[in-house]
Each structure stands twice: as structure tokens, then as C-alpha cells.
């Protein structure tokens, strides 16, 4: 089992990175969080990895941290969820939103992901209920509470506005969560879509 790689990023091809580790090139399919880290060719990066071996293929999947990899491992054990779909789930729904969905038995955030039907979403929710220590350990109780705002109408509309402007779903979620965490309870209740989008754009602009 290859559980971790550290090497020089030599090529980026969509969701696949080529990592030079002591002269050996490893092709790794990575999650959106790895791509959003904006690692550049020529830089050294470290990935938590999962190695899939089948009769017809051998694949390495890379993640930004161990918690993200462990969620991926939970998903691939569920009937109907293969590595590709598991990677898509990890890439398209943040742990905070996932934690809230599990707590509220809400399958809708999962069924929005291409390839995840209602039955698969139900199995995911059921499986994750027994893995709450991992899920909540990845995000913390405070972040899970903040995620409830993200899944509200205001947060959802703000995320849609950001994605329509060309930002990825991951960027939008991450930015909105960071803003909401800094707000007081009353500010969270009163914030408008316009204010949330404006603050998000300012934050995203500072990262460029």
C-alpha cells in the first residue's frame, strides 16, 4: 500500500498529477482540494494517497490530508461507489456540508453530485452515521454549525452566484465557510446574499 508521497510536481493534466519521487514518476488522480492548493510545476508537494489494484488497472488517488483520504476509503466500501465516484464526492462536497447532511438525514447535497442517485445517497448517509468521529474530527463542531448557513437559501444562492462567475464549487464553498465562521450568530442570521457574495469576491481576490 502506498499511503503517502512527497515529490516534485512535474506535470498537471486535468485531475491527474505527475509526481517525481526520487526519479520515479507517479501518476496520481487528485481531489479538487489538491488542485485548489495552486501547487505549481517544479514545486515539492506532499499527498496522502490510496492505491487501488485491480485485474485490469492500478491507480493512485491523492488527497490534501489524511481525513479526506479516510472519507474516500469509507465511500469506496459502499455498494455502488467506485474510486472515481468516491473521488467526485470528496471533490464536490465539503466535510462541513457532509456533516450537516448526516446529522439531518438530508440526501439532497449528495444527489446533486453527478452519478449519485437517491439509493446511493441513502447508503452514504447511513454508513457515515457510524463514522461520525471521523467526519466531525475533520471539520470540528463549530464548522459543522457554520455549514448549516451554507446549506440555507442565502448560502446556496451565494455559492451559485460565485460558480456562475467562474469559480469552482470547492472555491465557493471554502470561501463562504470561512466568512461565515467569523460572523456572530446575529450576523449570520442577518447577512444577505449580496453581502456574502461581495465578501467572498474580496476574499478570493486577495488569494490571486
N, C-alpha and C positions, 0 to 999 in steps of 0.2 A: 504493500500500500504506500502510495506517495501522498503524504499528508501536508507537506509544506515545500514551497520552492522560493528561493531567493536568487535572483539573477538580473541580468541586464536586458531590458526590453529592446528587442531589435526590430520588431515589425508589429503593426496593428492592422488587422484585416477584418473589419466589421466587429463581431463579438469574439474574435479569435486573436490571441496574442502569441507571439513567438518570443520565448524567453531563453536567453543564453545562460546556461548554468555550467560553469567550468568547461566551456567549449562544446557542451551538448545543447542542442536546440529543442526545447519543449513547446509543442503547440497546446495552448490552453484556452478553452472556451470559458469566458468570464461573465460574471454578473454585471448588471448595469452600474452598481456602486463602484466597481473597479474602473470601469470606463469613465465614470464621472469624476474620478480622482484626478483626471487630467495628467496622468503619467505620460512622459514624453519618451520617444525613441532615444536610446542612449542612456537613460536613467536606470538605476537599480531599483527594483521593486520586490516586495515580498507578498506571497499569496498563500492563503490556506487552501488546500486542494483536496479533491476527491477523485480517485482513479477508478474508472468503470472498465471492466474487462468482460467482453462477450465473445462468442464464437467468431463473429464477423467484424468486430470493431474493438478498439481500445481508445478511450477518450479520457482526457484530463479536464476537470472543471475547476475554475479558480474563483476565490471569494475574498472579499476585503477583510474578513475576520473569521474567527472560529465559530461564533454564534450563527453567522449567515450560512456557513457550511453545514452546521448541525441541523438547521431548518431544512436545508436541501436534502440531507440524509433522511430526515423524517418523511419528507414528501415522496421520495423515490420508493419507500417501503409500502406506500399506499397503492392499492389495486387501481390500475388505470393511469398512474402517474409515472412516466418515464423520466430519464435525466433531462431531456430537452424541455419538457413541460415544467419540471421542477425548477429548472433554471429560469424559465419565463416567470414563474410565480414569484421567486425570490427577487427577480429584477423589477417586477411591476407592482408589488405591494409592499409597503414598508412594515417592519415589525410592529410599529405602533398601531397602524390600522389593523393589522392582522390580530393583534392582541385584543383590540376592541371588538372585532368581529367575533372572536372566540367567546368573549365574555357575554356578548349579546345574542349569540346563536344566529348571527347575521351572515348569510352566504353571499349577499349581493356584491361586496368588494371582490370576492373571488370569481364570481361568474362573469365579471366584466373583463376578465383576462381571457384572451383568445385560447380556445382549447379546453377551458374548464367549464364543464356542464354542471347542472344542479346536483346530480348524484355525486360527482367527484368533489364538489364543494362541500357537500354534507359530510362526506368521509373525511375530508381535510379538517373540518371543524371538530368532528368527533375525536379524531386522532390527537389534535392539538390540545384538547381539553385535558388529556392525561400528561401533557408535556408543558404545563403552564410555567413550571420553574425555569425551563429553558427560554420560553417565549418572553416572559416578564423579566428574566435576567438579562435579556438582550436589550431591553428598552428602558426598564425602570418604571415604577408605578406612576411617577409624575408625567412621563412621556406618554404613557397609555391614556391618562386622563386628558392630556392635550390632544390626543388623536381623535377624541370624541368631537372636538370642534372641527377638525379636518373633515370628518365624515358628515358634518352638518351641511345645510344648504349653502351657508356662507363659504365654508372651506372648500366644498366641492365646486362651487361656481368659480372661486378664485383659482383653483387648480386648473379648471377648464380654460379659463382666460389665459393663464400662463402657457399652457400647452398649445393654444391657438396662436400664440406669439412665437412659437418655435422651440420652446423649452421642453425638455423631456419630462415624462411623468415623474421620474425619480427626482429630477432637479426641483420640480414644482412642489412635490410632497416634502422633500427635505427642507426647502426654504420656508414653506408655510409652517411646518412643525417648529422650526427654530424661532420663528416670530411669535407664535402662539405661546410657547414655553415661557417667554419673557413677559407676557401680559398677566395682569392681575385678573381675578375672577370676574370682576365687573367689566374690565376692558374686553375680555373675551366675549362677554355677552353683548357688548355694545358695538364691537368692531363691524364695519361694513365691508362689502365685497371690494369696493373701490379702495378703501384704506388698506386692506390686506394685499391687494394686487400691487398698489403703489409701494408699500413697504417691501414686498417681495422683489419687485423690479430694482429697487435701490440696493437691496442686499445682493442680488445676482450681478448687478453692475459692478459692485466692489470686487467681485471674485475674478473679473476678467483681467 
